[in-house]
Amino acid sequence: MPPYGITHGYVEDYIHRMLPARDALLAELEETAGKEGIAIVGPLVGRLLYILARLSKAKNILELGTAIGYSTIWLARAVERERGRVLTIEIDDERARAAWRNIQRAGLQEVVEVRVGDAIKVVPELKERFDIIFLDADQAQYPFLLEPLVSRLWTGGLVITDNALWGGTVARGESSSNTTAMRRFNEMSMRHPSLETIIVPIRDGLLISLKK
């Protein structure tokens, strides 16, 4: 079975076999994340983020949860073609420094700004609006972040949220704090009057909301 047990293992294997090879840096980050137990979106979601950003011709992206900069690099490579930028927020200073080194290695230091801080505090202070917001941080904060994020999204923009299925626990009726928060966030997004939302069962589940 795949790591998150959401789709059949043979389907996951087939999809991953079909993916083009990543460059040396992304492959290295995938290996590092696996060895050190660092949560990254992986190549399947990374490629989808890149395609969505290219398709929407995004120029201004906000990412919440940088980790080692893996998804940041996918997003930055997409907006670089539009002379855009990525603002990424990471609460852990050591992780932020590691991400910045990787972003520099990718040659994207002119595209990306890494800011250290707690998303729940940083987001309300942001003045600009964004074409895409990628949410991959502390699930317990998600329900409290939805309104601030929607208000900072352009009409026609996307909120993309990782871990929407949380290992399938949201569907099994489990009640851990993260499962409860994720289930609430999913329901809030689905019912939000300004959003059109779909959950895609890819990896750990990706929730995609379009601002009307």
N, C-alpha and C positions, 0 to 999 in steps of 0.2 A: 504493500500500500504506500501511497505518497506520504510525506512527512505529516501532513495535516489530516489525512484520512477523509478528504472531502470528495475526491473523484477516484475512479479506479486507477490502480497503479500502472496498468498497462497503457492507459490513456495518457497519463502524465509522462511516462517514458517515451511514448510516440511523439508527443508534442515537443518535448525537450530535444529529441533526436532531430527534429525538423528545424530547430533553431540554427541560424548561422553561427559560426564560431565567434566568440567575443575576442576583442583585442587583448594583448598581454596584460594590460593593467586591470581591466575588468575581471579577467580570468584569475589574476592574482588575488584580487579583493574577494572573489567568490571562495577561493581556497582558504584565505585568511579567516573569513567569516565562519566557514565550516569548522576549522580547527579551533577557533577561539570562542565558538558559541555566540557569535554576534549576529543579531537578527538583521538581515537585509532582505530586500524584496525578491532577489534572484533574477535570473535572465529573462524569464517569461514575463513577469510584471514589468521589469525594467524596459523591455522592448515595447510593451503596450504603452507605458508612460511616454516613451519617446514618440511613438506613432500618434498618440492622442495630442501631444504637444505640437507636433508637426502639422497634423490635420487641422488643428484649430488656429495655426499660425500664432501661437502664444508668444508674447514678448515679455511678459512680466509674471513670474511664477513665485509663489510662496510655498516653501516646504517646511513642515513641522516634524522634526525628528531626523537629524542628519546622519547619526551613527558614524560610519567611517566614510561617508560620502558616495556610496555606491549609486543610490537612486539619484543623488544630486548630479552626478556625472551624466547619467542618461538624460536627465531633464536639461542640463546646461548645453549638452551637445545639440539638443533639439532647438533651443531658443537662440543659440549662437548664430544660426543661419538667418534669423530675423533681427540680429543685433539686439537681442533681448538680454534679460538678466534673471538670475535666480537668487532670491533671499532665502536662506535656510537657517532655521533656529534649532539649536541643540542645547539641552540643559546641562549636559556633562562636559566640563571644560576639557578634559583629556581627550574625549571622543572628538570634540570640535577641532582640537589641534591636529589629531590624526586625519580627520576629514580634510582639513585645509592642506595638509601635505599631499594628500592624494589628488585633490583638486589642482594643485600646482603641477603635480606630475602629469596630469591630463592636459595641462596648458590652458586651463579654464579660469585662471585667477582674475581675469578681467571681466568674466561673465558672472561669477558667483560672489556673494557676500555671505560669510558665515558669522552668525551672531549667537553669542552664548546667552541663554536665558530660559526662563520657564514660559512655555507657550501661553499659558493661561494669563500671564501678566504682560507678555510682550504684544500679543495680538491686539488687545484693546488700544494700545498706544500707536499702532501703525496708522499712518495717514493715507498711504497710497492704496490703489485698488489693483487687483490681480486678474489675469486671464485664467490661470489655473492655480488651485491650492491643493497641495498634496499633503494629506494628514496621515502620519505614521509615527505617532508619539505615544503618550500615556493614555490608554483606553479609558481610564477613569475620568479623564478630563473631557472626553469627546462631547458628551451632552451639553456641557457648559461652553464649549467652543463653537457650536453650530451657528448660533445667531451672530456672534462677532465675525465669523468667517464669511457667512452669506453677505453681510453688510459691506465686506471688503472685496467682494467679487463683482466684476463687470457683468452686466446682462449678457447672456450667451457664454459666460465662463463656466468652468467646471470645478467642483469639489470632488477630489478623488481620495477615497479613504481605504487604507489597507486594513486587513484583519477583520473584515466585516462579518465573517462566519466564525471566527475565533475557534478554529479547530472543529467546527460543527456544533459546538456547545450551545450556540444561540438557537439552533433548531431542535436540540434535544431537551430543552427546558431546564438546563442546569442553572444554578443560581450563585455562582461565584461573583465577586464584585466586578471583575472585568467582563464576564459574560453578561451580567445585568446591565452594565454601562453600555456595552456594545449593542445589545438588543434594543435598549432605549434609544440610542443614537440612530440605529437603522430605522426604527419606527418614526422618530422625529423627522428624519430626512425624507422618508416616503410620504409623510403627511404634510410636509412644509408647503405652504401656499405659493412660495416663490421658486420651488424646485421641482424638477422632473427627475426621478431617481430610478436606478436599476442596480441590482446586486449581481455581479458576475462571479460564478463559482470557479475562479481561477486561483491556484495556490491556496491562500487562507481566506479567500473571498475579497473581492474589490467592489466597493460601493461607489458608483459614479452618479453625481448629481449635476444637472444642467440648470443654471439660473435662468428663469423665464424673463 
